[in-house]
Amino acid sequence: MQVILIKDVDHLGGKNELVTVKNGYARNYLIPQKFAIEASSSNVKQLAERQKVQAKNDAALLAKINDVIAVLKGESVKIGAKTGTSGKIFGSVTTLQLSRAIQAQKGFDIDRKKITILDDVKELGTYKANIDFGNGKTVEIDFEVIGE
């Protein structure tokens, strides 16, 4: 029996995927638990339409991500930090500080959970961080820690 998955199901498939399963599995588990719907002709047409819309949205999102990546690679982000006399920072620079600096200087609101700082930032200087946008799109940016 063919069914269209409404939710991701482990070891079977992802959302909006057409899969073939045994009749009992579909009727007794997948359909009653609202994991799938029967693959009738109208449901298959709706699935095709949803996939077209999703592909269009993905293309628009990819174009926006490419614009953001181009802007972020432009020039480094500057982060102010309180330092001692030897140039060491009190504490360290976190992804939250980097996210706020990107928001203030570049105008893009990037979730701090998507940012990974590559080195421990304990002194003034230039460092690198990775931002993962998903879909295999990552960008490595430079940021500079300056004394306040």
VMD Tcl script that builds the backbone (N, CA, C; Angstrom):
set m [mol new atoms 444]
animate dup $m
set s [atomselect $m all]
$s set {name element resname resid chain x y z} {
  {N N MET 1 A 0.840 -1.173 0.000}
  {CA C MET 1 A 0.000 0.000 0.000}
  {C C MET 1 A 0.887 1.238 0.000}
  {N N GLN 2 A 0.528 2.209 -0.786}
  {CA C GLN 2 A 1.282 3.448 -0.826}
  {C C GLN 2 A 0.629 4.482 0.092}
  {N N VAL 3 A 1.478 5.167 0.880}
  {CA C VAL 3 A 0.997 6.219 1.766}
  {C C VAL 3 A 1.898 7.434 1.612}
  {N N ILE 4 A 1.362 8.575 1.984}
  {CA C ILE 4 A 2.124 9.824 1.997}
  {C C ILE 4 A 2.389 10.162 3.452}
  {N N LEU 5 A 3.642 10.301 3.806}
  {CA C LEU 5 A 3.997 10.586 5.193}
  {C C LEU 5 A 3.710 12.048 5.524}
  {N N ILE 6 A 3.062 12.255 6.651}
  {CA C ILE 6 A 2.760 13.605 7.123}
  {C C ILE 6 A 3.875 14.093 8.042}
  {N N LYS 7 A 4.495 13.172 8.750}
  {CA C LYS 7 A 5.597 13.476 9.668}
  {C C LYS 7 A 6.779 12.577 9.334}
  {N N ASP 8 A 7.956 12.944 9.826}
  {CA C ASP 8 A 9.120 12.085 9.673}
  {C C ASP 8 A 8.916 10.812 10.495}
  {N N VAL 9 A 9.208 9.660 9.889}
  {CA C VAL 9 A 9.095 8.380 10.575}
  {C C VAL 9 A 10.457 7.693 10.470}
  {N N ASP 10 A 10.999 7.313 11.627}
  {CA C ASP 10 A 12.310 6.661 11.649}
  {C C ASP 10 A 12.301 5.386 10.813}
  {N N HIS 11 A 13.361 5.178 10.068}
  {CA C HIS 11 A 13.587 3.986 9.251}
  {C C HIS 11 A 12.555 3.810 8.137}
  {N N LEU 12 A 11.804 4.892 7.833}
  {CA C LEU 12 A 10.811 4.788 6.769}
  {C C LEU 12 A 10.941 5.932 5.777}
  {N N GLY 13 A 10.949 7.153 6.274}
  {CA C GLY 13 A 11.070 8.280 5.370}
  {C C GLY 13 A 10.762 9.598 6.060}
  {N N GLY 14 A 10.844 10.663 5.273}
  {CA C GLY 14 A 10.625 12.001 5.794}
  {C C GLY 14 A 9.259 12.540 5.423}
  {N N LYS 15 A 8.968 13.704 5.946}
  {CA C LYS 15 A 7.695 14.372 5.694}
  {C C LYS 15 A 7.517 14.615 4.192}
  {N N ASN 16 A 6.269 14.499 3.727}
  {CA C ASN 16 A 5.897 14.696 2.325}
  {C C ASN 16 A 6.607 13.721 1.386}
  {N N GLU 17 A 6.754 12.501 1.821}
  {CA C GLU 17 A 7.394 11.482 0.997}
  {C C GLU 17 A 6.388 10.363 0.724}
  {N N LEU 18 A 6.387 9.864 -0.495}
  {CA C LEU 18 A 5.511 8.777 -0.900}
  {C C LEU 18 A 6.263 7.461 -0.699}
  {N N VAL 19 A 5.723 6.582 0.166}
  {CA C VAL 19 A 6.401 5.320 0.459}
  {C C VAL 19 A 5.424 4.162 0.315}
  {N N THR 20 A 5.966 2.977 0.099}
  {CA C THR 20 A 5.174 1.762 0.014}
  {C C THR 20 A 5.423 0.942 1.275}
  {N N VAL 21 A 4.322 0.599 1.964}
  {CA C VAL 21 A 4.409 -0.194 3.193}
  {C C VAL 21 A 3.358 -1.303 3.126}
  {N N LYS 22 A 3.427 -2.220 4.068}
  {CA C LYS 22 A 2.428 -3.287 4.130}
  {C C LYS 22 A 1.090 -2.709 4.585}
  {N N ASN 23 A 0.013 -3.334 4.124}
  {CA C ASN 23 A -1.330 -2.836 4.404}
  {C C ASN 23 A -1.607 -2.702 5.907}
  {N N GLY 24 A -1.244 -3.718 6.666}
  {CA C GLY 24 A -1.507 -3.707 8.104}
  {C C GLY 24 A -0.758 -2.592 8.822}
  {N N TYR 25 A 0.490 -2.368 8.430}
  {CA C TYR 25 A 1.299 -1.316 9.048}
  {C C TYR 25 A 0.680 0.054 8.791}
  {N N ALA 26 A 0.189 0.252 7.572}
  {CA C ALA 26 A -0.424 1.541 7.231}
  {C C ALA 26 A -1.746 1.720 7.968}
  {N N ARG 27 A -2.620 0.711 7.901}
  {CA C ARG 27 A -3.968 0.846 8.469}
  {C C ARG 27 A -3.987 0.807 9.999}
  {N N ASN 28 A -3.089 0.044 10.607}
  {CA C ASN 28 A -3.124 -0.119 12.053}
  {C C ASN 28 A -2.201 0.830 12.811}
  {N N TYR 29 A -1.211 1.386 12.138}
  {CA C TYR 29 A -0.267 2.242 12.868}
  {C C TYR 29 A -0.122 3.626 12.240}
  {N N LEU 30 A 0.312 3.690 10.987}
  {CA C LEU 30 A 0.651 4.986 10.394}
  {C C LEU 30 A -0.550 5.921 10.265}
  {N N ILE 31 A -1.650 5.433 9.743}
  {CA C ILE 31 A -2.812 6.297 9.522}
  {C C ILE 31 A -3.496 6.672 10.850}
  {N N PRO 32 A -3.755 5.735 11.787}
  {CA C PRO 32 A -4.385 6.135 13.057}
  {C C PRO 32 A -3.520 7.073 13.905}
  {N N GLN 33 A -2.205 6.924 13.827}
  {CA C GLN 33 A -1.309 7.782 14.615}
  {C C GLN 33 A -1.049 9.124 13.933}
  {N N LYS 34 A -1.678 9.361 12.790}
  {CA C LYS 34 A -1.536 10.598 12.000}
  {C C LYS 34 A -0.106 10.801 11.510}
  {N N PHE 35 A 0.578 9.692 11.204}
  {CA C PHE 35 A 1.899 9.761 10.600}
  {C C PHE 35 A 1.808 9.778 9.086}
  {N N ALA 36 A 0.671 9.299 8.537}
  {CA C ALA 36 A 0.551 9.182 7.087}
  {C C ALA 36 A -0.907 9.281 6.675}
  {N N ILE 37 A -1.095 9.543 5.395}
  {CA C ILE 37 A -2.427 9.485 4.789}
  {C C ILE 37 A -2.344 8.556 3.578}
  {N N GLU 38 A -3.494 8.043 3.182}
  {CA C GLU 38 A -3.527 7.130 2.040}
  {C C GLU 38 A -3.186 7.892 0.766}
  {N N ALA 39 A -2.487 7.246 -0.151}
  {CA C ALA 39 A -2.026 7.893 -1.377}
  {C C ALA 39 A -3.079 7.780 -2.465}
  {N N SER 40 A -4.190 8.479 -2.268}
  {CA C SER 40 A -5.210 8.518 -3.321}
  {C C SER 40 A -4.740 9.493 -4.402}
  {N N SER 41 A -5.442 9.514 -5.522}
  {CA C SER 41 A -5.008 10.377 -6.629}
  {C C SER 41 A -5.040 11.850 -6.246}
  {N N SER 42 A -6.062 12.281 -5.482}
  {CA C SER 42 A -6.128 13.684 -5.077}
  {C C SER 42 A -5.016 14.026 -4.074}
  {N N ASN 43 A -4.720 13.096 -3.159}
  {CA C ASN 43 A -3.644 13.333 -2.196}
  {C C ASN 43 A -2.285 13.394 -2.883}
  {N N VAL 44 A -2.084 12.591 -3.918}
  {CA C VAL 44 A -0.822 12.617 -4.667}
  {C C VAL 44 A -0.676 13.944 -5.406}
  {N N LYS 45 A -1.788 14.459 -5.950}
  {CA C LYS 45 A -1.745 15.765 -6.620}
  {C C LYS 45 A -1.422 16.874 -5.627}
  {N N GLN 46 A -2.016 16.808 -4.434}
  {CA C GLN 46 A -1.715 17.798 -3.399}
  {C C GLN 46 A -0.252 17.709 -2.975}
  {N N LEU 47 A 0.271 16.500 -2.887}
  {CA C LEU 47 A 1.681 16.309 -2.546}
  {C C LEU 47 A 2.576 16.946 -3.593}
  {N N ALA 48 A 2.258 16.743 -4.859}
  {CA C ALA 48 A 3.059 17.340 -5.932}
  {C C ALA 48 A 3.019 18.859 -5.847}
  {N N GLU 49 A 1.866 19.417 -5.543}
  {CA C GLU 49 A 1.742 20.879 -5.414}
  {C C GLU 49 A 2.548 21.381 -4.215}
  {N N ARG 50 A 2.479 20.670 -3.080}
  {CA C ARG 50 A 3.269 21.063 -1.896}
  {C C ARG 50 A 4.764 21.003 -2.197}
  {N N GLN 51 A 5.191 19.989 -2.958}
  {CA C GLN 51 A 6.608 19.876 -3.293}
  {C C GLN 51 A 7.050 21.007 -4.210}
  {N N LYS 52 A 6.175 21.449 -5.127}
  {CA C LYS 52 A 6.509 22.592 -5.988}
  {C C LYS 52 A 6.677 23.861 -5.172}
  {N N VAL 53 A 5.739 24.096 -4.257}
  {CA C VAL 53 A 5.806 25.283 -3.401}
  {C C VAL 53 A 7.055 25.236 -2.529}
  {N N GLN 54 A 7.364 24.053 -1.987}
  {CA C GLN 54 A 8.552 23.903 -1.143}
  {C C GLN 54 A 9.828 24.173 -1.939}
  {N N ALA 55 A 9.886 23.698 -3.168}
  {CA C ALA 55 A 11.059 23.927 -4.016}
  {C C ALA 55 A 11.217 25.425 -4.309}
  {N N LYS 56 A 10.123 26.108 -4.554}
  {CA C LYS 56 A 10.162 27.548 -4.806}
  {C C LYS 56 A 10.632 28.299 -3.562}
  {N N ASN 57 A 10.115 27.917 -2.390}
  {CA C ASN 57 A 10.535 28.548 -1.139}
  {C C ASN 57 A 12.009 28.275 -0.847}
  {N N ASP 58 A 12.464 27.060 -1.128}
  {CA C ASP 58 A 13.871 26.717 -0.913}
  {C C ASP 58 A 14.781 27.547 -1.816}
  {N N ALA 59 A 14.364 27.765 -3.063}
  {CA C ALA 59 A 15.164 28.578 -3.986}
  {C C ALA 59 A 15.251 30.021 -3.509}
  {N N ALA 60 A 14.141 30.564 -3.016}
  {CA C ALA 60 A 14.147 31.936 -2.507}
  {C C ALA 60 A 15.014 32.041 -1.261}
  {N N LEU 61 A 14.915 31.051 -0.382}
  {CA C LEU 61 A 15.729 31.049 0.832}
  {C C LEU 61 A 17.210 30.927 0.501}
  {N N LEU 62 A 17.545 30.103 -0.473}
  {CA C LEU 62 A 18.933 29.928 -0.891}
  {C C LEU 62 A 19.502 31.227 -1.452}
  {N N ALA 63 A 18.702 31.950 -2.223}
  {CA C ALA 63 A 19.154 33.238 -2.759}
  {C C ALA 63 A 19.397 34.234 -1.632}
  {N N LYS 64 A 18.515 34.240 -0.639}
  {CA C LYS 64 A 18.686 35.152 0.494}
  {C C LYS 64 A 19.935 34.778 1.305}
  {N N ILE 65 A 20.146 33.485 1.504}
  {CA C ILE 65 A 21.331 33.035 2.243}
  {C C ILE 65 A 22.603 33.429 1.506}
  {N N ASN 66 A 22.618 33.305 0.186}
  {CA C ASN 66 A 23.791 33.705 -0.594}
  {C C ASN 66 A 24.061 35.201 -0.458}
  {N N ASP 67 A 23.000 36.031 -0.404}
  {CA C ASP 67 A 23.182 37.476 -0.194}
  {C C ASP 67 A 23.786 37.750 1.179}
  {N N VAL 68 A 23.288 37.056 2.196}
  {CA C VAL 68 A 23.800 37.236 3.556}
  {C C VAL 68 A 25.266 36.813 3.624}
  {N N ILE 69 A 25.610 35.706 2.981}
  {CA C ILE 69 A 26.998 35.228 2.974}
  {C C ILE 69 A 27.909 36.253 2.308}
  {N N ALA 70 A 27.466 36.843 1.212}
  {CA C ALA 70 A 28.281 37.847 0.520}
  {C C ALA 70 A 28.539 39.054 1.411}
  {N N VAL 71 A 27.531 39.494 2.154}
  {CA C VAL 71 A 27.701 40.642 3.044}
  {C C VAL 71 A 28.615 40.289 4.213}
  {N N LEU 72 A 28.454 39.095 4.783}
  {CA C LEU 72 A 29.257 38.711 5.938}
  {C C LEU 72 A 30.730 38.533 5.586}
  {N N LYS 73 A 31.022 38.124 4.354}
  {CA C LYS 73 A 32.417 37.956 3.948}
  {C C LYS 73 A 33.090 39.288 3.655}
  {N N GLY 74 A 32.299 40.357 3.528}
  {CA C GLY 74 A 32.824 41.660 3.146}
  {C C GLY 74 A 33.932 42.165 4.054}
  {N N GLU 75 A 33.582 42.555 5.249}
  {CA C GLU 75 A 34.590 43.040 6.185}
  {C C GLU 75 A 34.335 42.430 7.545}
  {N N SER 76 A 35.328 42.449 8.408}
  {CA C SER 76 A 35.205 41.769 9.689}
  {C C SER 76 A 34.295 42.539 10.644}
  {N N VAL 77 A 33.698 41.804 11.544}
  {CA C VAL 77 A 32.837 42.367 12.577}
  {C C VAL 77 A 33.732 42.735 13.754}
  {N N LYS 78 A 33.464 43.890 14.362}
  {CA C LYS 78 A 34.263 44.329 15.503}
  {C C LYS 78 A 33.456 44.145 16.785}
  {N N ILE 79 A 34.121 43.549 17.784}
  {CA C ILE 79 A 33.501 43.311 19.083}
  {C C ILE 79 A 34.348 43.987 20.143}
  {N N GLY 80 A 33.722 44.815 20.955}
  {CA C GLY 80 A 34.427 45.483 22.037}
  {C C GLY 80 A 34.433 44.620 23.285}
  {N N ALA 81 A 35.564 44.606 23.986}
  {CA C ALA 81 A 35.671 43.815 25.206}
  {C C ALA 81 A 36.550 44.562 26.205}
  {N N LYS 82 A 36.218 44.414 27.475}
  {CA C LYS 82 A 37.021 45.029 28.523}
  {C C LYS 82 A 38.287 44.195 28.710}
  {N N THR 83 A 39.418 44.896 28.808}
  {CA C THR 83 A 40.698 44.194 28.908}
  {C C THR 83 A 41.505 44.714 30.083}
  {N N GLY 84 A 42.470 43.913 30.474}
  {CA C GLY 84 A 43.414 44.330 31.492}
  {C C GLY 84 A 44.580 45.054 30.837}
  {N N THR 85 A 45.595 45.369 31.613}
  {CA C THR 85 A 46.742 46.105 31.083}
  {C C THR 85 A 47.575 45.273 30.117}
  {N N SER 86 A 47.521 43.950 30.221}
  {CA C SER 86 A 48.328 43.099 29.346}
  {C C SER 86 A 47.619 42.758 28.038}
  {N N GLY 87 A 46.399 43.236 27.820}
  {CA C GLY 87 A 45.674 42.947 26.595}
  {C C GLY 87 A 44.804 41.708 26.671}
  {N N LYS 88 A 44.732 41.094 27.852}
  {CA C LYS 88 A 43.867 39.931 28.024}
  {C C LYS 88 A 42.452 40.407 28.337}
  {N N ILE 89 A 41.491 39.656 27.830}
  {CA C ILE 89 A 40.081 39.998 28.013}
  {C C ILE 89 A 39.611 39.457 29.357}
  {N N PHE 90 A 38.744 40.223 30.019}
  {CA C PHE 90 A 38.082 39.720 31.222}
  {C C PHE 90 A 36.972 38.782 30.758}
  {N N GLY 91 A 37.127 37.485 30.958}
  {CA C GLY 91 A 36.181 36.506 30.446}
  {C C GLY 91 A 36.589 36.096 29.044}
  {N N SER 92 A 35.612 35.889 28.171}
  {CA C SER 92 A 35.902 35.557 26.778}
  {C C SER 92 A 34.733 36.029 25.916}
  {N N VAL 93 A 34.948 36.049 24.619}
  {CA C VAL 93 A 33.897 36.437 23.687}
  {C C VAL 93 A 33.043 35.210 23.394}
  {N N THR 94 A 31.727 35.377 23.456}
  {CA C THR 94 A 30.807 34.266 23.248}
  {C C THR 94 A 30.063 34.422 21.924}
  {N N THR 95 A 29.354 33.378 21.551}
  {CA C THR 95 A 28.564 33.430 20.325}
  {C C THR 95 A 27.426 34.436 20.439}
  {N N LEU 96 A 26.932 34.653 21.647}
  {CA C LEU 96 A 25.878 35.650 21.849}
  {C C LEU 96 A 26.401 37.051 21.541}
  {N N GLN 97 A 27.594 37.372 21.998}
  {CA C GLN 97 A 28.196 38.674 21.695}
  {C C GLN 97 A 28.430 38.824 20.193}
  {N N LEU 98 A 28.887 37.765 19.555}
  {CA C LEU 98 A 29.128 37.806 18.113}
  {C C LEU 98 A 27.815 37.978 17.350}
  {N N SER 99 A 26.777 37.284 17.782}
  {CA C SER 99 A 25.469 37.418 17.152}
  {C C SER 99 A 24.942 38.846 17.272}
  {N N ARG 100 A 25.078 39.435 18.446}
  {CA C ARG 100 A 24.624 40.821 18.652}
  {C C ARG 100 A 25.446 41.812 17.831}
  {N N ALA 101 A 26.745 41.559 17.694}
  {CA C ALA 101 A 27.591 42.441 16.892}
  {C C ALA 101 A 27.217 42.360 15.414}
  {N N ILE 102 A 26.916 41.170 14.918}
  {CA C ILE 102 A 26.483 41.018 13.530}
  {C C ILE 102 A 25.160 41.752 13.318}
  {N N GLN 103 A 24.253 41.638 14.290}
  {CA C GLN 103 A 22.967 42.332 14.198}
  {C C GLN 103 A 23.175 43.841 14.150}
  {N N ALA 104 A 24.048 44.355 14.995}
  {CA C ALA 104 A 24.254 45.799 15.066}
  {C C ALA 104 A 25.010 46.348 13.854}
  {N N GLN 105 A 26.016 45.615 13.371}
  {CA C GLN 105 A 26.883 46.146 12.320}
  {C C GLN 105 A 26.438 45.755 10.916}
  {N N LYS 106 A 25.877 44.567 10.755}
  {CA C LYS 106 A 25.510 44.096 9.416}
  {C C LYS 106 A 23.999 44.100 9.172}
  {N N GLY 107 A 23.217 44.101 10.254}
  {CA C GLY 107 A 21.771 44.145 10.113}
  {C C GLY 107 A 21.112 42.792 9.923}
  {N N PHE 108 A 21.819 41.700 10.183}
  {CA C PHE 108 A 21.252 40.364 10.037}
  {C C PHE 108 A 21.112 39.718 11.403}
  {N N ASP 109 A 19.936 39.194 11.687}
  {CA C ASP 109 A 19.690 38.522 12.955}
  {C C ASP 109 A 20.002 37.042 12.778}
  {N N ILE 110 A 21.153 36.619 13.293}
  {CA C ILE 110 A 21.596 35.230 13.167}
  {C C ILE 110 A 21.554 34.595 14.552}
  {N N ASP 111 A 20.913 33.438 14.637}
  {CA C ASP 111 A 20.790 32.729 15.899}
  {C C ASP 111 A 22.172 32.331 16.401}
  {N N ARG 112 A 22.407 32.544 17.677}
  {CA C ARG 112 A 23.721 32.252 18.253}
  {C C ARG 112 A 24.053 30.770 18.207}
  {N N LYS 113 A 23.039 29.922 18.119}
  {CA C LYS 113 A 23.265 28.479 18.076}
  {C C LYS 113 A 23.839 28.036 16.739}
  {N N LYS 114 A 23.740 28.875 15.717}
  {CA C LYS 114 A 24.287 28.549 14.405}
  {C C LYS 114 A 25.739 28.989 14.269}
  {N N ILE 115 A 26.250 29.694 15.267}
  {CA C ILE 115 A 27.610 30.229 15.211}
  {C C ILE 115 A 28.537 29.341 16.023}
  {N N THR 116 A 29.699 29.042 15.447}
  {CA C THR 116 A 30.738 28.293 16.149}
  {C C THR 116 A 32.032 29.091 16.076}
  {N N ILE 117 A 32.552 29.481 17.242}
  {CA C ILE 117 A 33.830 30.191 17.282}
  {C C ILE 117 A 34.937 29.148 17.264}
  {N N LEU 118 A 35.905 29.329 16.358}
  {CA C LEU 118 A 36.904 28.289 16.129}
  {C C LEU 118 A 38.011 28.265 17.187}
  {N N ASP 119 A 38.337 29.395 17.795}
  {CA C ASP 119 A 39.399 29.457 18.803}
  {C C ASP 119 A 38.839 30.008 20.107}
  {N N ASP 120 A 39.565 29.765 21.206}
  {CA C ASP 120 A 39.227 30.444 22.449}
  {C C ASP 120 A 39.636 31.899 22.317}
  {N N VAL 121 A 38.726 32.788 22.593}
  {CA C VAL 121 A 38.987 34.213 22.447}
  {C C VAL 121 A 39.265 34.764 23.835}
  {N N LYS 122 A 40.537 34.907 24.163}
  {CA C LYS 122 A 40.951 35.394 25.481}
  {C C LYS 122 A 41.787 36.664 25.391}
  {N N GLU 123 A 42.208 37.045 24.177}
  {CA C GLU 123 A 43.044 38.225 23.991}
  {C C GLU 123 A 42.489 39.055 22.840}
  {N N LEU 124 A 42.991 40.277 22.722}
  {CA C LEU 124 A 42.619 41.127 21.599}
  {C C LEU 124 A 43.207 40.550 20.320}
  {N N GLY 125 A 42.523 40.764 19.203}
  {CA C GLY 125 A 43.048 40.270 17.934}
  {C C GLY 125 A 41.935 39.867 16.981}
  {N N THR 126 A 42.330 39.214 15.899}
  {CA C THR 126 A 41.388 38.771 14.878}
  {C C THR 126 A 41.196 37.264 14.986}
  {N N TYR 127 A 39.942 36.841 14.919}
  {CA C TYR 127 A 39.595 35.431 15.062}
  {C C TYR 127 A 38.618 35.031 13.970}
  {N N LYS 128 A 38.350 33.736 13.876}
  {CA C LYS 128 A 37.434 33.212 12.867}
  {C C LYS 128 A 36.287 32.460 13.548}
  {N N ALA 129 A 35.132 32.497 12.865}
  {CA C ALA 129 A 33.959 31.766 13.334}
  {C C ALA 129 A 33.232 31.198 12.125}
  {N N ASN 130 A 32.545 30.080 12.326}
  {CA C ASN 130 A 31.716 29.478 11.281}
  {C C ASN 130 A 30.255 29.730 11.587}
  {N N ILE 131 A 29.484 30.026 10.534}
  {CA C ILE 131 A 28.043 30.156 10.663}
  {C C ILE 131 A 27.417 29.118 9.753}
  {N N ASP 132 A 26.578 28.259 10.328}
  {CA C ASP 132 A 25.928 27.186 9.576}
  {C C ASP 132 A 24.484 27.594 9.301}
  {N N PHE 133 A 24.156 27.809 8.033}
  {CA C PHE 133 A 22.807 28.203 7.641}
  {C C PHE 133 A 21.921 27.001 7.334}
  {N N GLY 134 A 22.460 25.802 7.392}
  {CA C GLY 134 A 21.704 24.611 7.018}
  {C C GLY 134 A 21.827 24.373 5.522}
  {N N ASN 135 A 21.281 23.283 5.043}
  {CA C ASN 135 A 21.333 22.915 3.629}
  {C C ASN 135 A 22.758 22.881 3.098}
  {N N GLY 136 A 23.728 22.609 3.956}
  {CA C GLY 136 A 25.114 22.538 3.523}
  {C C GLY 136 A 25.769 23.888 3.294}
  {N N LYS 137 A 25.114 24.954 3.673}
  {CA C LYS 137 A 25.652 26.305 3.483}
  {C C LYS 137 A 26.298 26.779 4.777}
  {N N THR 138 A 27.608 26.894 4.756}
  {CA C THR 138 A 28.335 27.455 5.886}
  {C C THR 138 A 29.246 28.550 5.368}
  {N N VAL 139 A 29.544 29.493 6.238}
  {CA C VAL 139 A 30.452 30.569 5.872}
  {C C VAL 139 A 31.400 30.787 7.047}
  {N N GLU 140 A 32.650 31.051 6.720}
  {CA C GLU 140 A 33.643 31.372 7.738}
  {C C GLU 140 A 33.845 32.879 7.714}
  {N N ILE 141 A 33.617 33.517 8.868}
  {CA C ILE 141 A 33.756 34.970 8.935}
  {C C ILE 141 A 34.901 35.323 9.874}
  {N N ASP 142 A 35.439 36.511 9.668}
  {CA C ASP 142 A 36.460 37.060 10.557}
  {C C ASP 142 A 35.795 38.047 11.489}
  {N N PHE 143 A 36.240 38.050 12.739}
  {CA C PHE 143 A 35.811 39.085 13.664}
  {C C PHE 143 A 37.003 39.552 14.460}
  {N N GLU 144 A 36.955 40.820 14.830}
  {CA C GLU 144 A 38.083 41.434 15.517}
  {C C GLU 144 A 37.638 41.860 16.896}
  {N N VAL 145 A 38.424 41.494 17.882}
  {CA C VAL 145 A 38.150 41.865 19.263}
  {C C VAL 145 A 39.015 43.090 19.564}
  {N N ILE 146 A 38.353 44.192 19.916}
  {CA C ILE 146 A 39.068 45.434 20.230}
  {C C ILE 146 A 38.778 45.822 21.683}
  {N N GLY 147 A 39.695 46.542 22.275}
  {CA C GLY 147 A 39.543 46.973 23.652}
  {C C GLY 147 A 38.595 48.153 23.779}
  {N N GLU 148 A 37.849 48.160 24.867}
  {CA C GLU 148 A 36.928 49.267 25.111}
  {C C GLU 148 A 37.573 50.295 26.003}
}
mol reanalyze $m
mol bondsrecalc $m
mol representation Tube
mol addrep $m
